[in-house]
């Protein structure tokens, strides 16, 4: 099939474009949010091709995958066709609801012209989808090529924009874990994190260091050298970086919130809503590398069994084929 899909979430898109189809990825001269084109920091197959809005007007498109509300009108304009009527459409919801939870209405609620696909069962449960058909396709990842070594008795965190998002990403909790060990924080917008923590929380017992926007393979190499992975997000769908860390073989210390309670089984790490329990778990991993190794091996097995790329692509193939066949 020819599938029109915007480049929005790099890790999810990287998995998605590894399927057997041809993926038309919009590109604009400014490479803005609706025309990023192919990824520059993720390895993508050649079947993901860039197309301009002008080229889409005459393109053979079998199905449109939407990820933001405004993409619906944009796709109608660029294709010159009625999305959901002339060409079938699927809307992928990556995020937990915001606002009046659990009464938040999904922007695609009460529609009969598309299928709403959530990336976690938690999301489908908490969004008010109305009468729109909905289902769940859980994440799948391209397994990192590196393996955990854990030679550094430090804790790794991967998050984006921790200063702006603060309590959402659990940034305010970081100093409490920096009492246990140094924290190395990877992701976008983390360069100003140490200064922000010092200003808002005061000095930390151990340093918090930001590594801003490293290429994915380099980030995996660095994360794998840390003793354990720390997941402090209070309200997030399910960070693919958490699954990637588990797949690398890292033990996990995570808040027991949203989908993390499903993604991280007990043998794979420590989950709790009590910070003292999580800090004790982090301390044990830092002090006992053999314990970290055994727990990380359980995390790797769990992640690769549940979030393997083959299962993810098979689920998506089935959905794409069903939607295209139903429209004929």
Secondary structure, DSSP 8 states (H G I E B T S, - for coil): -EEEE----HHHHHHHTTSSSEEEEEB-TT--TT-B-S-SSS---TTEEEE-HHHHTT---SEEEE-STHHHHHHHHHHTS-BTTTBEEEEEE-S---SSTTS-B-TTTT-SSSEEEESSHHHHHHSB-TTS-EEE----B---S------EEEEEEE-S-HHHHTTTTTGGGHHHHTTTS-EEEEETT-TTHHHHHHHHH---SS-EEEEES--HHHHHHHHTTEEEEEE--SS-S--HHHHHHHHHT-EEEEE--TTHHHHS-GGGEEEES-HHHHHHHHHHHHH-HHHHHHHHHHHHHHHHHHSBHHHHHHHHHHHHHHHHHHT-
